[in-house]
Amino acid sequence: MSEKKKLTIEYEVNSSPRILFGFISEPKGLSQWFADEVIYKDHIFNFVWDGETHRAKMANSKDNKLVRFNWLDADEGSYFEIEILQDEITNDVGLAVTDFVAEEHADERRLIWDNQIQYLNRVLGV
């Protein structure tokens, strides 16, 4: 298996940072677009996809700006981060997603994120 590389993708999202933050940081918000189910217990987020659970701990959070989750059942230093970007001039809002993936799976992971963010936009009514 090859070494994981950092993958950063930016998306345009038409929502206020305050509203968007709930969707990227809270179990209820995350379960509406990111995972089939999100269970928060003892400071651990349990993300469920197709009946399979992946555990993560929120390692960093800045209100209305950024969240970082460290995977507990993956390689050391394996995380994903979602940052809310806002253009100072136009006030356009976007998301920067940072994830780590083996190079041979980068295109597939990018497609997964594209689909998830597309789903988030539908949930937001965009």
C-alpha positions in Angstrom: 0.0 0.0 0.0 1.4 3.4 -0.9 1.9 6.3 1.4 -1.0 8.7 1.9 -0.8 12.1 0.3 -2.6 15.3 1.3 -5.6 16.1 -0.9 -7.2 19.6 -0.7 -10.3 20.5 -2.7 -12.2 23.8 -2.6 -16.0 24.1 -3.2 -18.4 27.0 -3.6 -21.2 26.8 -1.1 -23.9 29.4 -0.9 -24.6 29.6 2.8 -23.6 31.8 5.7 -20.5 30.6 7.7 -22.7 30.4 10.9 -25.3 28.1 9.3 -22.6 26.0 7.5 -20.6 25.5 10.7 -23.5 23.5 12.2 -23.5 21.2 9.2 -19.7 20.5 9.5 -19.3 20.3 13.3 -22.5 18.8 14.9 -23.7 15.2 14.7 -27.1 16.2 13.5 -25.8 18.4 10.8 -23.1 15.9 9.7 -25.7 13.1 9.5 -27.7 15.1 7.0 -25.0 15.0 4.3 -21.8 13.4 5.4 -22.6 10.0 6.8 -25.7 7.8 7.1 -25.6 8.3 10.8 -23.4 10.2 13.2 -23.4 9.2 16.9 -21.5 11.4 19.4 -20.6 9.8 22.7 -17.7 10.3 25.2 -16.1 13.0 22.9 -16.0 10.5 20.0 -17.8 10.9 16.7 -19.0 7.6 15.3 -19.6 8.0 11.5 -21.7 5.2 10.0 -21.7 4.3 6.3 -23.4 1.2 5.0 -23.6 -0.2 8.5 -19.8 0.2 9.1 -18.6 2.6 11.8 -15.5 4.7 11.7 -14.5 6.6 14.9 -13.0 10.0 15.0 -12.2 12.7 17.5 -12.6 16.4 16.9 -9.1 17.6 17.2 -9.6 21.2 16.3 -12.6 23.5 16.0 -12.8 27.3 15.4 -16.3 28.7 15.5 -17.8 29.4 12.0 -14.4 28.6 10.5 -12.9 25.1 10.7 -13.2 21.6 12.0 -10.6 18.8 12.0 -11.4 15.2 12.8 -8.6 12.7 13.6 -9.5 9.1 12.6 -9.0 6.8 15.6 -9.1 3.5 13.5 -6.6 4.7 10.8 -2.9 5.5 10.5 -1.3 7.9 13.0 -1.9 11.5 11.8 -4.8 10.5 9.5 -7.5 13.2 9.6 -9.9 15.2 7.5 -10.5 18.9 7.8 -13.2 21.2 6.6 -12.5 24.9 6.5 -15.1 27.6 5.8 -13.6 30.2 3.4 -15.1 33.6 2.9 -13.9 36.1 0.4 -13.4 39.5 2.1 -14.4 41.5 -1.0 -17.3 39.5 -2.4 -18.4 37.7 0.8 -18.6 34.5 -1.3 -18.5 31.4 0.9 -16.7 28.1 0.2 -15.3 25.0 1.8 -11.8 23.7 1.6 -11.7 20.0 2.3 -8.4 18.4 3.3 -8.1 14.6 3.4 -5.3 12.1 3.2 -5.5 9.3 0.6 -3.3 6.8 -1.2 -2.3 8.3 -4.6 -4.0 5.4 -6.5 -7.3 6.3 -4.8 -7.1 10.1 -5.1 -9.5 10.3 -8.0 -12.1 8.1 -6.3 -11.8 10.1 -3.0 -12.2 13.4 -4.9 -15.4 12.0 -6.5 -16.7 11.0 -3.1 -16.1 14.5 -1.7 -17.7 16.0 -4.9 -20.8 14.0 -4.3 -20.9 14.7 -0.6 -20.6 18.5 -1.1 -23.2 18.3 -3.8 -25.5 16.6 -1.3 -24.7 19.3 1.3 -25.7 22.0 -1.2 -29.0 20.2 -1.8 -29.6 20.0 2.0 -28.8 23.7 2.3 -31.3 24.4 -0.5 -28.7 25.7 -2.9 
